[in-house]
Amino acid sequence: FNVVFNNRDDHCKNFSFLMSQNGQWKLSPAYDVTFCEGPGGYHQMDIMGEALDIPRQALVKLGTQEAELSAQEVDEIIGSICKVAIRFSDIAHDLLPGQIQAETLQMIQNRIAHNIHLLN
């Protein structure tokens, strides 16, 4: 998600857990996920050593080595995120009509398109 949607302010404080009343831990809902160019265009957290123009291979390596997913599962996740991301400006325009300037939507969509291109 962060790579495709250009959330470059991704850092370990954006991940947390919640404990239920019976003491069970679970991942908290997502928060602080928004478009951000980042200092110099770099992600705060690298993906397998890559922090600028992150290639698909780095995401596949992360998914297979660290999350114990198959390469096919990683590809499916990347594909599903890209399917939504490519329509970002249309979705944002429909959900928030007139609330985001056209130039801003275009800039965000262009960055998303660039990130998707790097993943293909």
Biopython code that builds the backbone (N, CA, C, O; Angstrom):
import numpy as np
from Bio.PDB.StructureBuilder import StructureBuilder

atoms = [
    (1, "PHE", "N", (0.824, -1.191, 0.000)),
    (1, "PHE", "CA", (0.000, 0.000, 0.000)),
    (1, "PHE", "C", (0.869, 1.256, 0.000)),
    (1, "PHE", "O", (0.706, 2.124, -0.858)),
    (2, "ASN", "N", (1.784, 1.355, 0.950)),
    (2, "ASN", "CA", (2.603, 2.560, 1.062)),
    (2, "ASN", "C", (3.397, 2.837, -0.199)),
    (2, "ASN", "O", (3.530, 3.991, -0.606)),
    (3, "VAL", "N", (3.923, 1.802, -0.820)),
    (3, "VAL", "CA", (4.719, 1.981, -2.034)),
    (3, "VAL", "C", (3.839, 2.501, -3.159)),
    (3, "VAL", "O", (4.204, 3.476, -3.816)),
    (4, "VAL", "N", (2.708, 1.887, -3.395)),
    (4, "VAL", "CA", (1.833, 2.270, -4.505)),
    (4, "VAL", "C", (1.223, 3.645, -4.281)),
    (4, "VAL", "O", (1.230, 4.476, -5.189)),
    (5, "PHE", "N", (0.697, 3.900, -3.093)),
    (5, "PHE", "CA", (-0.007, 5.151, -2.822)),
    (5, "PHE", "C", (0.913, 6.287, -2.386)),
    (5, "PHE", "O", (0.437, 7.364, -2.026)),
    (6, "ASN", "N", (2.213, 6.062, -2.413)),
    (6, "ASN", "CA", (3.204, 7.094, -2.141)),
    (6, "ASN", "C", (3.121, 7.637, -0.715)),
    (6, "ASN", "O", (3.277, 8.839, -0.495)),
    (7, "ASN", "N", (2.880, 6.762, 0.244)),
    (7, "ASN", "CA", (2.954, 7.147, 1.650)),
    (7, "ASN", "C", (4.398, 6.941, 2.080)),
    (7, "ASN", "O", (4.784, 5.850, 2.498)),
    (8, "ARG", "N", (5.181, 7.988, 1.974)),
    (8, "ARG", "CA", (6.611, 7.870, 2.264)),
    (8, "ARG", "C", (6.932, 8.175, 3.724)),
    (8, "ARG", "O", (8.081, 8.061, 4.151)),
    (9, "ASP", "N", (5.912, 8.562, 4.485)),
    (9, "ASP", "CA", (6.087, 8.793, 5.920)),
    (9, "ASP", "C", (5.779, 7.504, 6.683)),
    (9, "ASP", "O", (5.156, 7.521, 7.744)),
    (10, "ASP", "N", (6.228, 6.402, 6.118)),
    (10, "ASP", "CA", (5.998, 5.093, 6.723)),
    (10, "ASP", "C", (7.131, 4.790, 7.694)),
    (10, "ASP", "O", (8.295, 4.704, 7.303)),
    (11, "HIS", "N", (6.783, 4.633, 8.929)),
    (11, "HIS", "CA", (7.784, 4.342, 9.959)),
    (11, "HIS", "C", (7.167, 3.427, 10.999)),
    (11, "HIS", "O", (5.953, 3.222, 11.016)),
    (12, "CYS", "N", (7.996, 2.884, 11.857)),
    (12, "CYS", "CA", (7.516, 1.839, 12.775)),
    (12, "CYS", "C", (6.488, 2.336, 13.778)),
    (12, "CYS", "O", (5.793, 1.515, 14.378)),
    (13, "LYS", "N", (6.361, 3.620, 13.985)),
    (13, "LYS", "CA", (5.330, 4.114, 14.899)),
    (13, "LYS", "C", (3.946, 4.099, 14.257)),
    (13, "LYS", "O", (2.956, 4.410, 14.920)),
    (14, "ASN", "N", (3.867, 3.742, 12.978)),
    (14, "ASN", "CA", (2.571, 3.645, 12.297)),
    (14, "ASN", "C", (1.986, 2.241, 12.402)),
    (14, "ASN", "O", (0.956, 1.954, 11.792)),
    (15, "PHE", "N", (2.614, 1.386, 13.149)),
    (15, "PHE", "CA", (2.148, 0.016, 13.330)),
    (15, "PHE", "C", (1.996, -0.229, 14.825)),
    (15, "PHE", "O", (2.911, 0.031, 15.606)),
    (16, "SER", "N", (0.843, -0.728, 15.206)),
    (16, "SER", "CA", (0.654, -0.992, 16.630)),
    (16, "SER", "C", (-0.336, -2.134, 16.825)),
    (16, "SER", "O", (-0.970, -2.606, 15.882)),
    (17, "PHE", "N", (-0.444, -2.550, 18.053)),
    (17, "PHE", "CA", (-1.321, -3.657, 18.421)),
    (17, "PHE", "C", (-2.286, -3.202, 19.506)),
    (17, "PHE", "O", (-1.999, -2.280, 20.270)),
    (18, "LEU", "N", (-3.418, -3.857, 19.558)),
    (18, "LEU", "CA", (-4.412, -3.609, 20.598)),
    (18, "LEU", "C", (-4.606, -4.896, 21.390)),
    (18, "LEU", "O", (-4.566, -5.995, 20.837)),
    (19, "MET", "N", (-4.816, -4.741, 22.685)),
    (19, "MET", "CA", (-5.087, -5.913, 23.514)),
    (19, "MET", "C", (-6.566, -5.905, 23.893)),
    (19, "MET", "O", (-7.091, -4.901, 24.373)),
    (20, "SER", "N", (-7.220, -7.024, 23.674)),
    (20, "SER", "CA", (-8.630, -7.151, 24.037)),
    (20, "SER", "C", (-8.755, -7.302, 25.552)),
    (20, "SER", "O", (-7.759, -7.467, 26.257)),
    (21, "GLN", "N", (-9.982, -7.244, 26.035)),
    (21, "GLN", "CA", (-10.214, -7.386, 27.476)),
    (21, "GLN", "C", (-9.784, -8.749, 28.004)),
    (21, "GLN", "O", (-9.481, -8.895, 29.188)),
    (22, "ASN", "N", (-9.756, -9.756, 27.113)),
    (22, "ASN", "CA", (-9.326, -11.090, 27.564)),
    (22, "ASN", "C", (-7.840, -11.338, 27.309)),
    (22, "ASN", "O", (-7.375, -12.475, 27.403)),
    (23, "GLY", "N", (-7.096, -10.284, 26.990)),
    (23, "GLY", "CA", (-5.650, -10.391, 26.865)),
    (23, "GLY", "C", (-5.126, -10.838, 25.518)),
    (23, "GLY", "O", (-3.939, -11.138, 25.392)),
    (24, "GLN", "N", (-5.973, -10.892, 24.511)),
    (24, "GLN", "CA", (-5.542, -11.290, 23.165)),
    (24, "GLN", "C", (-5.059, -10.062, 22.387)),
    (24, "GLN", "O", (-5.727, -9.029, 22.359)),
    (25, "TRP", "N", (-3.900, -10.192, 21.764)),
    (25, "TRP", "CA", (-3.348, -9.109, 20.955)),
    (25, "TRP", "C", (-3.831, -9.226, 19.517)),
    (25, "TRP", "O", (-3.982, -10.327, 18.986)),
    (26, "LYS", "N", (-4.068, -8.080, 18.895)),
    (26, "LYS", "CA", (-4.392, -8.057, 17.469)),
    (26, "LYS", "C", (-3.838, -6.772, 16.875)),
    (26, "LYS", "O", (-3.628, -5.781, 17.575)),
    (27, "LEU", "N", (-3.611, -6.812, 15.586)),
    (27, "LEU", "CA", (-3.114, -5.646, 14.871)),
    (27, "LEU", "C", (-4.166, -4.550, 14.907)),
    (27, "LEU", "O", (-5.351, -4.818, 14.704)),
    (28, "SER", "N", (-3.745, -3.328, 15.162)),
    (28, "SER", "CA", (-4.698, -2.213, 15.200)),
    (28, "SER", "C", (-5.172, -1.882, 13.784)),
    (28, "SER", "O", (-4.526, -2.262, 12.807)),
    (29, "PRO", "N", (-6.295, -1.179, 13.672)),
    (29, "PRO", "CA", (-6.704, -0.709, 12.343)),
    (29, "PRO", "C", (-5.635, 0.232, 11.771)),
    (29, "PRO", "O", (-4.855, 0.827, 12.516)),
    (30, "ALA", "N", (-5.613, 0.354, 10.469)),
    (30, "ALA", "CA", (-4.630, 1.222, 9.810)),
    (30, "ALA", "C", (-4.863, 2.683, 10.200)),
    (30, "ALA", "O", (-6.000, 3.114, 10.387)),
    (31, "TYR", "N", (-3.781, 3.426, 10.316)),
    (31, "TYR", "CA", (-3.872, 4.861, 10.584)),
    (31, "TYR", "C", (-2.642, 5.549, 10.012)),
    (31, "TYR", "O", (-1.637, 4.901, 9.721)),
    (32, "ASP", "N", (-2.727, 6.867, 9.853)),
    (32, "ASP", "CA", (-1.625, 7.679, 9.325)),
    (32, "ASP", "C", (-1.154, 7.152, 7.976)),
    (32, "ASP", "O", (0.048, 7.055, 7.728)),
    (33, "VAL", "N", (-2.090, 6.815, 7.113)),
    (33, "VAL", "CA", (-1.752, 6.360, 5.765)),
    (33, "VAL", "C", (-2.265, 7.404, 4.779)),
    (33, "VAL", "O", (-3.455, 7.455, 4.468)),
    (34, "THR", "N", (-1.362, 8.218, 4.304)),
    (34, "THR", "CA", (-1.739, 9.293, 3.403)),
    (34, "THR", "C", (-0.604, 9.591, 2.441)),
    (34, "THR", "O", (0.551, 9.260, 2.709)),
    (35, "PHE", "N", (-0.930, 10.208, 1.333)),
    (35, "PHE", "CA", (0.066, 10.595, 0.344)),
    (35, "PHE", "C", (1.085, 11.521, 0.996)),
    (35, "PHE", "O", (0.718, 12.463, 1.699)),
    (36, "CYS", "N", (2.349, 11.252, 0.761)),
    (36, "CYS", "CA", (3.425, 12.080, 1.305)),
    (36, "CYS", "C", (4.660, 11.863, 0.444)),
    (36, "CYS", "O", (5.066, 10.726, 0.208)),
    (37, "GLU", "N", (5.252, 12.946, -0.021)),
    (37, "GLU", "CA", (6.444, 12.832, -0.868)),
    (37, "GLU", "C", (7.673, 12.355, -0.099)),
    (37, "GLU", "O", (8.545, 11.707, -0.677)),
    (38, "GLY", "N", (7.756, 12.662, 1.184)),
    (38, "GLY", "CA", (8.902, 12.227, 1.978)),
    (38, "GLY", "C", (10.135, 13.070, 1.704)),
    (38, "GLY", "O", (10.245, 13.684, 0.643)),
    (39, "PRO", "N", (11.059, 13.106, 2.648)),
    (39, "PRO", "CA", (12.289, 13.877, 2.463)),
    (39, "PRO", "C", (13.108, 13.331, 1.297)),
    (39, "PRO", "O", (13.564, 12.188, 1.326)),
    (40, "GLY", "N", (13.285, 14.150, 0.288)),
    (40, "GLY", "CA", (14.044, 13.724, -0.889)),
    (40, "GLY", "C", (13.343, 12.639, -1.685)),
    (40, "GLY", "O", (13.953, 12.031, -2.565)),
    (41, "GLY", "N", (12.071, 12.384, -1.394)),
    (41, "GLY", "CA", (11.326, 11.347, -2.096)),
    (41, "GLY", "C", (11.524, 9.952, -1.530)),
    (41, "GLY", "O", (11.005, 8.980, -2.079)),
    (42, "TYR", "N", (12.265, 9.846, -0.443)),
    (42, "TYR", "CA", (12.571, 8.539, 0.148)),
    (42, "TYR", "C", (11.503, 8.108, 1.150)),
    (42, "TYR", "O", (10.929, 8.937, 1.857)),
    (43, "HIS", "N", (11.244, 6.801, 1.202)),
    (43, "HIS", "CA", (10.409, 6.225, 2.251)),
    (43, "HIS", "C", (11.196, 6.257, 3.551)),
    (43, "HIS", "O", (12.416, 6.091, 3.546)),
    (44, "GLN", "N", (10.507, 6.469, 4.660)),
    (44, "GLN", "CA", (11.157, 6.417, 5.966)),
    (44, "GLN", "C", (11.614, 4.995, 6.286)),
    (44, "GLN", "O", (12.654, 4.798, 6.914)),
    (45, "MET", "N", (10.829, 4.003, 5.848)),
    (45, "MET", "CA", (11.203, 2.593, 6.024)),
    (45, "MET", "C", (11.554, 2.030, 4.660)),
    (45, "MET", "O", (10.780, 2.143, 3.709)),
    (46, "ASP", "N", (12.708, 1.434, 4.574)),
    (46, "ASP", "CA", (13.078, 0.841, 3.290)),
    (46, "ASP", "C", (12.402, -0.515, 3.118)),
    (46, "ASP", "O", (11.945, -1.136, 4.078)),
    (47, "ILE", "N", (12.355, -0.947, 1.875)),
    (47, "ILE", "CA", (11.823, -2.264, 1.522)),
    (47, "ILE", "C", (13.003, -3.083, 1.008)),
    (47, "ILE", "O", (13.436, -2.912, -0.132)),
    (48, "MET", "N", (13.513, -3.961, 1.841)),
    (48, "MET", "CA", (14.652, -4.814, 1.481)),
    (48, "MET", "C", (15.815, -3.973, 0.935)),
    (48, "MET", "O", (16.435, -4.327, -0.068)),
    (49, "GLY", "N", (16.093, -2.859, 1.613)),
    (49, "GLY", "CA", (17.210, -1.995, 1.244)),
    (49, "GLY", "C", (16.879, -0.915, 0.234)),
    (49, "GLY", "O", (17.717, -0.055, -0.037)),
    (50, "GLU", "N", (15.684, -0.932, -0.329)),
    (50, "GLU", "CA", (15.269, 0.075, -1.315)),
    (50, "GLU", "C", (14.355, 1.087, -0.631)),
    (50, "GLU", "O", (13.447, 0.700, 0.105)),
    (51, "ALA", "N", (14.588, 2.395, -0.870)),
    (51, "ALA", "CA", (13.755, 3.408, -0.230)),
    (51, "ALA", "C", (13.285, 4.502, -1.186)),
    (51, "ALA", "O", (12.517, 5.376, -0.784)),
    (52, "LEU", "N", (13.729, 4.472, -2.434)),
    (52, "LEU", "CA", (13.325, 5.529, -3.365)),
    (52, "LEU", "C", (12.371, 4.971, -4.411)),
    (52, "LEU", "O", (11.155, 5.056, -4.239)),
    (53, "ASP", "N", (12.884, 4.417, -5.465)),
    (53, "ASP", "CA", (12.057, 3.806, -6.511)),
    (53, "ASP", "C", (12.037, 2.303, -6.263)),
    (53, "ASP", "O", (12.886, 1.569, -6.769)),
    (54, "ILE", "N", (11.076, 1.858, -5.493)),
    (54, "ILE", "CA", (11.049, 0.477, -5.012)),
    (54, "ILE", "C", (10.533, -0.454, -6.104)),
    (54, "ILE", "O", (9.408, -0.290, -6.576)),
    (55, "PRO", "N", (11.344, -1.429, -6.507)),
    (55, "PRO", "CA", (10.921, -2.359, -7.562)),
    (55, "PRO", "C", (10.066, -3.499, -7.007)),
    (55, "PRO", "O", (10.084, -3.782, -5.809)),
    (56, "ARG", "N", (9.336, -4.129, -7.883)),
    (56, "ARG", "CA", (8.474, -5.263, -7.519)),
    (56, "ARG", "C", (9.280, -6.361, -6.823)),
    (56, "ARG", "O", (8.805, -6.964, -5.860)),
    (57, "GLN", "N", (10.492, -6.620, -7.306)),
    (57, "GLN", "CA", (11.315, -7.685, -6.729)),
    (57, "GLN", "C", (11.532, -7.475, -5.233)),
    (57, "GLN", "O", (11.566, -8.441, -4.471)),
    (58, "ALA", "N", (11.677, -6.218, -4.809)),
    (58, "ALA", "CA", (11.882, -5.944, -3.384)),
    (58, "ALA", "C", (10.633, -6.297, -2.579)),
    (58, "ALA", "O", (10.733, -6.840, -1.479)),
    (59, "LEU", "N", (9.451, -5.987, -3.130)),
    (59, "LEU", "CA", (8.206, -6.329, -2.433)),
    (59, "LEU", "C", (7.991, -7.837, -2.388)),
    (59, "LEU", "O", (7.550, -8.376, -1.373)),
    (60, "VAL", "N", (8.303, -8.512, -3.484)),
    (60, "VAL", "CA", (8.161, -9.973, -3.518)),
    (60, "VAL", "C", (9.129, -10.603, -2.514)),
    (60, "VAL", "O", (8.758, -11.525, -1.787)),
    (61, "LYS", "N", (10.348, -10.114, -2.477)),
    (61, "LYS", "CA", (11.334, -10.640, -1.531)),
    (61, "LYS", "C", (10.875, -10.412, -0.087)),
    (61, "LYS", "O", (10.994, -11.307, 0.750)),
    (62, "LEU", "N", (10.355, -9.228, 0.204)),
    (62, "LEU", "CA", (9.847, -8.936, 1.543)),
    (62, "LEU", "C", (8.699, -9.879, 1.901)),
    (62, "LEU", "O", (8.671, -10.450, 2.991)),
    (63, "GLY", "N", (7.764, -10.032, 0.983)),
    (63, "GLY", "CA", (6.605, -10.885, 1.241)),
    (63, "GLY", "C", (6.952, -12.344, 1.430)),
    (63, "GLY", "O", (6.386, -13.016, 2.293)),
    (64, "THR", "N", (7.880, -12.839, 0.626)),
    (64, "THR", "CA", (8.226, -14.263, 0.717)),
    (64, "THR", "C", (9.147, -14.550, 1.897)),
    (64, "THR", "O", (8.988, -15.566, 2.574)),
    (65, "GLN", "N", (10.106, -13.665, 2.148)),
    (65, "GLN", "CA", (11.070, -13.923, 3.217)),
    (65, "GLN", "C", (10.556, -13.549, 4.600)),
    (65, "GLN", "O", (10.771, -14.282, 5.564)),
    (66, "GLU", "N", (9.884, -12.420, 4.698)),
    (66, "GLU", "CA", (9.504, -11.913, 6.021)),
    (66, "GLU", "C", (8.064, -12.244, 6.408)),
    (66, "GLU", "O", (7.773, -12.447, 7.587)),
    (67, "ALA", "N", (7.162, -12.301, 5.430)),
    (67, "ALA", "CA", (5.752, -12.595, 5.736)),
    (67, "ALA", "C", (5.387, -14.039, 5.418)),
    (67, "ALA", "O", (4.260, -14.471, 5.660)),
    (68, "GLU", "N", (6.345, -14.778, 4.878)),
    (68, "GLU", "CA", (6.153, -16.195, 4.544)),
    (68, "GLU", "C", (4.967, -16.419, 3.603)),
    (68, "GLU", "O", (4.230, -17.396, 3.734)),
    (69, "LEU", "N", (4.798, -15.500, 2.658)),
    (69, "LEU", "CA", (3.792, -15.640, 1.609)),
    (69, "LEU", "C", (4.445, -16.266, 0.391)),
    (69, "LEU", "O", (5.666, -16.218, 0.241)),
    (70, "SER", "N", (3.643, -16.846, -0.472)),
    (70, "SER", "CA", (4.188, -17.329, -1.742)),
    (70, "SER", "C", (4.335, -16.129, -2.676)),
    (70, "SER", "O", (3.692, -15.098, -2.480)),
    (71, "ALA", "N", (5.181, -16.271, -3.686)),
    (71, "ALA", "CA", (5.346, -15.197, -4.672)),
    (71, "ALA", "C", (4.012, -14.893, -5.344)),
    (71, "ALA", "O", (3.721, -13.738, -5.654)),
    (72, "GLN", "N", (3.204, -15.923, -5.570)),
    (72, "GLN", "CA", (1.889, -15.719, -6.186)),
    (72, "GLN", "C", (0.986, -14.881, -5.277)),
    (72, "GLN", "O", (0.273, -13.998, -5.754)),
    (73, "GLU", "N", (1.014, -15.153, -3.982)),
    (73, "GLU", "CA", (0.202, -14.371, -3.045)),
    (73, "GLU", "C", (0.643, -12.909, -3.035)),
    (73, "GLU", "O", (-0.192, -12.005, -3.015)),
    (74, "VAL", "N", (1.945, -12.683, -3.048)),
    (74, "VAL", "CA", (2.460, -11.314, -3.075)),
    (74, "VAL", "C", (2.015, -10.623, -4.360)),
    (74, "VAL", "O", (1.563, -9.479, -4.323)),
    (75, "ASP", "N", (2.140, -11.306, -5.493)),
    (75, "ASP", "CA", (1.707, -10.736, -6.771)),
    (75, "ASP", "C", (0.224, -10.380, -6.747)),
    (75, "ASP", "O", (-0.170, -9.335, -7.264)),
    (76, "GLU", "N", (-0.596, -11.235, -6.155)),
    (76, "GLU", "CA", (-2.039, -10.970, -6.078)),
    (76, "GLU", "C", (-2.327, -9.748, -5.208)),
    (76, "GLU", "O", (-3.198, -8.944, -5.541)),
    (77, "ILE", "N", (-1.615, -9.605, -4.114)),
    (77, "ILE", "CA", (-1.801, -8.446, -3.237)),
    (77, "ILE", "C", (-1.396, -7.173, -3.975)),
    (77, "ILE", "O", (-2.131, -6.185, -3.963)),
    (78, "ILE", "N", (-0.239, -7.196, -4.611)),
    (78, "ILE", "CA", (0.214, -6.030, -5.369)),
    (78, "ILE", "C", (-0.811, -5.685, -6.449)),
    (78, "ILE", "O", (-1.166, -4.519, -6.621)),
    (79, "GLY", "N", (-1.281, -6.689, -7.169)),
    (79, "GLY", "CA", (-2.261, -6.462, -8.231)),
    (79, "GLY", "C", (-3.552, -5.856, -7.723)),
    (79, "GLY", "O", (-4.097, -4.945, -8.347)),
    (80, "SER", "N", (-4.050, -6.348, -6.599)),
    (80, "SER", "CA", (-5.316, -5.817, -6.073)),
    (80, "SER", "C", (-5.163, -4.374, -5.604)),
    (80, "SER", "O", (-6.080, -3.571, -5.779)),
    (81, "ILE", "N", (-4.034, -4.036, -5.020)),
    (81, "ILE", "CA", (-3.788, -2.657, -4.596)),
    (81, "ILE", "C", (-3.665, -1.748, -5.817)),
    (81, "ILE", "O", (-4.209, -0.644, -5.825)),
    (82, "CYS", "N", (-2.961, -2.203, -6.836)),
    (82, "CYS", "CA", (-2.787, -1.401, -8.050)),
    (82, "CYS", "C", (-4.112, -1.160, -8.766)),
    (82, "CYS", "O", (-4.320, -0.085, -9.328)),
    (83, "LYS", "N", (-5.011, -2.143, -8.755)),
    (83, "LYS", "CA", (-6.328, -1.980, -9.397)),
    (83, "LYS", "C", (-7.115, -0.834, -8.771)),
    (83, "LYS", "O", (-7.783, -0.080, -9.478)),
    (84, "VAL", "N", (-7.040, -0.703, -7.472)),
    (84, "VAL", "CA", (-7.726, 0.395, -6.786)),
    (84, "VAL", "C", (-6.968, 1.699, -7.004)),
    (84, "VAL", "O", (-7.575, 2.732, -7.284)),
    (85, "ALA", "N", (-5.659, 1.655, -6.878)),
    (85, "ALA", "CA", (-4.843, 2.865, -6.955)),
    (85, "ALA", "C", (-4.956, 3.567, -8.299)),
    (85, "ALA", "O", (-4.966, 4.797, -8.352)),
    (86, "ILE", "N", (-5.040, 2.813, -9.376)),
    (86, "ILE", "CA", (-5.091, 3.421, -10.703)),
    (86, "ILE", "C", (-6.353, 4.271, -10.867)),
    (86, "ILE", "O", (-6.414, 5.139, -11.738)),
    (87, "ARG", "N", (-7.359, 4.019, -10.026)),
    (87, "ARG", "CA", (-8.617, 4.768, -10.083)),
    (87, "ARG", "C", (-8.722, 5.804, -8.956)),
    (87, "ARG", "O", (-9.804, 6.333, -8.701)),
    (88, "PHE", "N", (-7.615, 6.090, -8.288)),
    (88, "PHE", "CA", (-7.652, 6.958, -7.112)),
    (88, "PHE", "C", (-8.351, 8.289, -7.367)),
    (88, "PHE", "O", (-9.259, 8.657, -6.621)),
    (89, "SER", "N", (-7.950, 9.013, -8.398)),
    (89, "SER", "CA", (-8.520, 10.349, -8.600)),
    (89, "SER", "C", (-10.017, 10.287, -8.872)),
    (89, "SER", "O", (-10.759, 11.153, -8.408)),
    (90, "ASP", "N", (-10.477, 9.286, -9.612)),
    (90, "ASP", "CA", (-11.921, 9.139, -9.855)),
    (90, "ASP", "C", (-12.668, 8.834, -8.558)),
    (90, "ASP", "O", (-13.727, 9.405, -8.298)),
    (91, "ILE", "N", (-12.119, 7.942, -7.755)),
    (91, "ILE", "CA", (-12.755, 7.578, -6.484)),
    (91, "ILE", "C", (-12.783, 8.779, -5.543)),
    (91, "ILE", "O", (-13.808, 9.060, -4.921)),
    (92, "ALA", "N", (-11.652, 9.490, -5.437)),
    (92, "ALA", "CA", (-11.583, 10.665, -4.561)),
    (92, "ALA", "C", (-12.557, 11.743, -5.029)),
    (92, "ALA", "O", (-13.223, 12.379, -4.213)),
    (93, "HIS", "N", (-12.639, 11.945, -6.330)),
    (93, "HIS", "CA", (-13.569, 12.941, -6.879)),
    (93, "HIS", "C", (-15.012, 12.568, -6.554)),
    (93, "HIS", "O", (-15.810, 13.437, -6.203)),
    (94, "ASP", "N", (-15.354, 11.288, -6.668)),
    (94, "ASP", "CA", (-16.718, 10.830, -6.373)),
    (94, "ASP", "C", (-17.053, 10.933, -4.882)),
    (94, "ASP", "O", (-18.156, 11.341, -4.518)),
    (95, "LEU", "N", (-16.107, 10.565, -4.031)),
    (95, "LEU", "CA", (-16.364, 10.563, -2.589)),
    (95, "LEU", "C", (-16.255, 11.948, -1.960)),
    (95, "LEU", "O", (-16.919, 12.239, -0.965)),
    (96, "LEU", "N", (-15.415, 12.797, -2.546)),
    (96, "LEU", "CA", (-15.164, 14.127, -1.983)),
    (96, "LEU", "C", (-15.310, 15.193, -3.070)),
    (96, "LEU", "O", (-14.355, 15.919, -3.347)),
    (97, "PRO", "N", (-16.483, 15.300, -3.685)),
    (97, "PRO", "CA", (-16.637, 16.227, -4.814)),
    (97, "PRO", "C", (-16.303, 17.664, -4.419)),
    (97, "PRO", "O", (-16.828, 18.200, -3.442)),
    (98, "GLY", "N", (-15.418, 18.268, -5.205)),
    (98, "GLY", "CA", (-15.052, 19.657, -4.996)),
    (98, "GLY", "C", (-14.163, 19.923, -3.802)),
    (98, "GLY", "O", (-13.833, 21.080, -3.540)),
    (99, "GLN", "N", (-13.765, 18.905, -3.071)),
    (99, "GLN", "CA", (-12.966, 19.123, -1.864)),
    (99, "GLN", "C", (-11.461, 19.020, -2.104)),
    (99, "GLN", "O", (-10.664, 19.447, -1.268)),
    (100, "ILE", "N", (-11.081, 18.459, -3.232)),
    (100, "ILE", "CA", (-9.657, 18.350, -3.565)),
    (100, "ILE", "C", (-9.456, 19.024, -4.910)),
    (100, "ILE", "O", (-10.154, 18.714, -5.876)),
    (101, "GLN", "N", (-8.504, 19.945, -4.975)),
    (101, "GLN", "CA", (-8.249, 20.650, -6.225)),
    (101, "GLN", "C", (-7.833, 19.671, -7.311)),
    (101, "GLN", "O", (-7.138, 18.688, -7.051)),
    (102, "ALA", "N", (-8.272, 19.955, -8.535)),
    (102, "ALA", "CA", (-7.974, 19.085, -9.675)),
    (102, "ALA", "C", (-6.471, 18.899, -9.854)),
    (102, "ALA", "O", (-6.018, 17.802, -10.179)),
    (103, "GLU", "N", (-5.697, 19.959, -9.645)),
    (103, "GLU", "CA", (-4.239, 19.867, -9.801)),
    (103, "GLU", "C", (-3.639, 18.920, -8.764)),
    (103, "GLU", "O", (-2.709, 18.172, -9.065)),
    (104, "THR", "N", (-4.169, 18.955, -7.557)),
    (104, "THR", "CA", (-3.679, 18.068, -6.503)),
    (104, "THR", "C", (-4.007, 16.619, -6.829)),
    (104, "THR", "O", (-3.157, 15.739, -6.692)),
    (105, "LEU", "N", (-5.245, 16.369, -7.262)),
    (105, "LEU", "CA", (-5.623, 15.007, -7.650)),
    (105, "LEU", "C", (-4.744, 14.497, -8.780)),
    (105, "LEU", "O", (-4.314, 13.344, -8.765)),
    (106, "GLN", "N", (-4.477, 15.353, -9.759)),
    (106, "GLN", "CA", (-3.656, 14.939, -10.895)),
    (106, "GLN", "C", (-2.228, 14.637, -10.457)),
    (106, "GLN", "O", (-1.628, 13.666, -10.919)),
    (107, "MET", "N", (-1.682, 15.465, -9.568)),
    (107, "MET", "CA", (-0.319, 15.243, -9.076)),
    (107, "MET", "C", (-0.231, 13.911, -8.329)),
    (107, "MET", "O", (0.710, 13.143, -8.531)),
    (108, "ILE", "N", (-1.209, 13.643, -7.472)),
    (108, "ILE", "CA", (-1.217, 12.384, -6.727)),
    (108, "ILE", "C", (-1.371, 11.203, -7.680)),
    (108, "ILE", "O", (-0.654, 10.210, -7.563)),
    (109, "GLN", "N", (-2.311, 11.310, -8.630)),
    (109, "GLN", "CA", (-2.530, 10.217, -9.573)),
    (109, "GLN", "C", (-1.293, 9.959, -10.422)),
    (109, "GLN", "O", (-0.974, 8.808, -10.717)),
    (110, "ASN", "N", (-0.591, 11.023, -10.819)),
    (110, "ASN", "CA", (0.642, 10.850, -11.598)),
    (110, "ASN", "C", (1.702, 10.103, -10.796)),
    (110, "ASN", "O", (2.395, 9.239, -11.333)),
    (111, "ARG", "N", (1.828, 10.432, -9.520)),
    (111, "ARG", "CA", (2.820, 9.750, -8.674)),
    (111, "ARG", "C", (2.434, 8.282, -8.490)),
    (111, "ARG", "O", (3.292, 7.400, -8.528)),
    (112, "ILE", "N", (1.141, 8.025, -8.292)),
    (112, "ILE", "CA", (0.670, 6.645, -8.163)),
    (112, "ILE", "C", (0.958, 5.874, -9.447)),
    (112, "ILE", "O", (1.434, 4.740, -9.399)),
    (113, "ALA", "N", (0.670, 6.489, -10.593)),
    (113, "ALA", "CA", (0.924, 5.830, -11.882)),
    (113, "ALA", "C", (2.410, 5.512, -12.039)),
    (113, "ALA", "O", (2.766, 4.447, -12.545)),
    (114, "HIS", "N", (3.272, 6.422, -11.611)),
    (114, "HIS", "CA", (4.722, 6.186, -11.668)),
    (114, "HIS", "C", (5.101, 4.990, -10.789)),
    (114, "HIS", "O", (5.883, 4.133, -11.200)),
    (115, "ASN", "N", (4.544, 4.941, -9.587)),
    (115, "ASN", "CA", (4.853, 3.837, -8.678)),
    (115, "ASN", "C", (4.367, 2.504, -9.234)),
    (115, "ASN", "O", (5.058, 1.492, -9.117)),
    (116, "ILE", "N", (3.183, 2.501, -9.838)),
    (116, "ILE", "CA", (2.665, 1.276, -10.453)),
    (116, "ILE", "C", (3.560, 0.858, -11.611)),
    (116, "ILE", "O", (3.835, -0.329, -11.789)),
    (117, "HIS", "N", (4.015, 1.825, -12.397)),
    (117, "HIS", "CA", (4.920, 1.520, -13.514)),
    (117, "HIS", "C", (6.189, 0.822, -13.009)),
    (117, "HIS", "O", (6.670, -0.127, -13.628)),
    (118, "LEU", "N", (6.719, 1.295, -11.893)),
    (118, "LEU", "CA", (7.926, 0.676, -11.329)),
    (118, "LEU", "C", (7.677, -0.764, -10.887)),
    (118, "LEU", "O", (8.606, -1.571, -10.841)),
    (119, "LEU", "N", (6.427, -1.086, -10.563)),
    (119, "LEU", "CA", (6.097, -2.427, -10.079)),
    (119, "LEU", "C", (5.760, -3.398, -11.197)),
    (119, "LEU", "O", (5.592, -4.592, -10.946)),
    (120, "ASN", "N", (5.659, -2.914, -12.414)),
    (120, "ASN", "CA", (5.339, -3.793, -13.554)),
    (120, "ASN", "C", (6.585, -4.282, -14.247)),
    (120, "ASN", "O", (6.496, -5.028, -15.222)),
]
sb = StructureBuilder()
sb.init_structure("model")
sb.init_model(0)
sb.init_chain("A")
sb.init_seg("    ")
for serial, (resi, resn, name, xyz) in enumerate(atoms, 1):
    if name == "N":
        sb.init_residue(resn, " ", resi, " ")
    sb.init_atom(name, np.array(xyz, "f"), 0.0, 1.0, " ", f" {name:<3s}", serial, name[0])
structure = sb.get_structure()
